[in-house]
Amino acid sequence: MVSDREPAGDATVEELREWVGGEVDAVTELTGLDSRWRMLLELELRWPEDRERIFDRSHLPRCSTQGGGTNPAAVEVDLLSDPLEEDPVALAGKVRDHWEDAGWDISQVGPGYYRADRADGALMTVEGAEGAGGKLLSLTVRSACSSNPSVAH
């Protein structure tokens, strides 16, 4: 997802990973799903056990598409819960309330699907739904953009 967001600073990839990891940990604790998350495209990788491998395999989405130079980028992690006994829409609402209390700008994308945005370009989404795979939550956490050479490309 290219959004042409302006870089918020010069944070290193390690600093951005720390922030993203902290936000993921907060959601896993809030929902009570501490070790019931997998990397979206590599389901054998579990959060938090494979945290570093998940970061290593996650892409660094560009924040702009300007040619002829280095583009700022962000750190992003996309996770999917194991099938749940709990109501995934209620859990997504609980996460939405937490983000709202923390001062994020919240929008509802669809039923049980929420997006949280911050002025520096960081964003998070959570979606609770029931489908062929059962009751699931999906979570995306994307940091603010950085022009630091460890992130930008």
Summary of the structure (lengths in Angstrom):
residues: 153
radius of gyration: 15.3
end to end distance: 15.0
largest distance: 50.3
contacts: 488
relative contact order: 0.25
helix: 26%
strand: 29%
